Amino acid sequence: GELIIDNNDVAASYNALTELSPTGDNLNNFSQVTIRNYGNLSIRQNDTLSFSLANIVGEASSSAFLTISNATNVTFPNPFSLSGNYTLNLDTPISAAGNWTITSGSALSHNVNYNSETYKLDLTLNGNLTINSGGAINVDGMGFAGGQGPGTSATYWDGASYGGRGGDKFADYTVGPTYGSVTNPTSLGSGGH
């Protein structure tokens, strides 16, 4: 039958993940996995998912999320096409062979962080990555939460620093310290106040 992941239009501030119980479920056994209304399905260590067999459908990449928390039993076809109108969150490092395409209406990202660098988009491909018009890699707002991170100022109304000096509303030079690199960003951005 169909598995429906639905969060009743409640956009969680931080990661409200649906985990299947018991662990060890095979998502390929469902005729379709439908994700909607800010649902976020987490694939854990003992869960099985083959993207060549699974039929995953979301209502929109801004309100349907599939999170790979552990990739032990996750396989990708070669080539792989991310389609289905959802965001694929890679919360664990992924290495894959072949070419990937992100189709229109779909996105690649990771879940939001709070006060530590827990989630990052870490994808290694032995092939090409193509992003079609309307597809995206989007990590906007996925760094440290407001007021968190090494580039945060203690002063409210100031932007946080990363790879350069953050915004300073009152020109009092109280912005947070700079860190990271503009040309080779590898750390999360800090959250301003």
PERA-V282067 format. One record per residue. N is the residue number from 1. RES is the residue in one small letter. SS is DSSP state (H for helix, E for strand, L for the rest). OMEGA is omega as a letter, one per 30 degrees, with the letter a starting at -180 (* if undefined). BURIAL is + if it has 9 or more other C-alpha atoms within 8 Angstrom, else -. Layout:
n res ss omega burial
N RES SS OMEGA BURIAL
N RES SS OMEGA BURIAL
//
This chain:
n res ss omega burial
1 g L a -
2 e E l -
3 l E a +
4 i E l -
5 i E a +
6 d E a +
7 n L l +
8 n L l -
9 d L l -
10 v L l -
11 a L a -
12 a L l -
13 s L l -
14 y L a -
15 n L l -
16 a L a -
17 l L l -
18 t E l +
19 e E a -
20 l L a -
21 s L f -
22 p L l -
23 t L a +
24 g L l -
25 d L l +
26 n E a -
27 l H l +
28 n H a +
29 n H l -
30 f L l +
31 s L l +
32 q E l +
33 v E a +
34 t E a +
35 i E a +
36 r E l +
37 n L l +
38 y L l +
39 g E l +
40 n E a +
41 l E a +
42 s E l +
43 i E a +
44 r L a +
45 q L a +
46 n L l +
47 d L a +
48 t E l +
49 l E l +
50 s E a +
51 f L l +
52 s L a -
53 l L a -
54 a L l +
55 n L a +
56 i E a +
57 v E l +
58 g E a +
59 e L l +
60 a L a +
61 s L l +
62 s L a -
63 s L l +
64 a E a +
65 f E l +
66 l E a +
67 t E l +
68 i E l +
69 s L l +
70 n L a +
71 a L a +
72 t L a -
73 n L l +
74 v E l +
75 t E l +
76 f L l +
77 p L l -
78 n L g -
79 p L a -
80 f E l +
81 s E l -
82 l E a +
83 s L l +
84 g L l +
85 n L l +
86 y L l +
87 t E l +
88 l E l +
89 n E l +
90 l E a +
91 d L l +
92 t L l +
93 p L l +
94 i E l +
95 s E a -
96 a E l +
97 a E l -
98 g L a +
99 n L l +
100 w E l +
101 t E l +
102 i E a +
103 t L l +
104 s L l +
105 g L a +
106 s L a +
107 a E l +
108 l E a +
109 s E l +
110 h L a +
111 n L a +
112 v L l +
113 n L l +
114 y L a +
115 n L l -
116 s L l -
117 e L a +
118 t L a -
119 y L l +
120 k L l +
121 l L a +
122 d L a -
123 l E l +
124 t E l -
125 l E l +
126 n E a +
127 g L a -
128 n L l -
129 l E l +
130 t E l -
131 i E l +
132 n L l +
133 s L a -
134 g L l -
135 g L a +
136 a E l +
137 i E a -
138 n L l -
139 v L l -
140 d L l -
141 g L a -
142 m L l +
143 g L l +
144 f L l +
145 a L l +
146 g E l -
147 g L a +
148 q L l +
149 g L a +
150 p L a -
151 g L a +
152 t L l +
153 s L l +
154 a L a -
155 t L l -
156 y L l -
157 w L l -
158 d E l +
159 g L l +
160 a L a +
161 s L l +
162 y L l +
163 g L a +
164 g L a +
165 r L l +
166 g L l +
167 g L a +
168 d E a +
169 k L a -
170 f L l -
171 a L l -
172 d L l -
173 y L l -
174 t L a +
175 v L a +
176 g L a +
177 p L l +
178 t L l +
179 y L l +
180 g L a +
181 s L l +
182 v L a -
183 t L l -
184 n L a -
185 p L l -
186 t L a -
187 s L l -
188 l L l +
189 g L l +
190 s L a +
191 g E l +
192 g L l +
193 h L * +
//
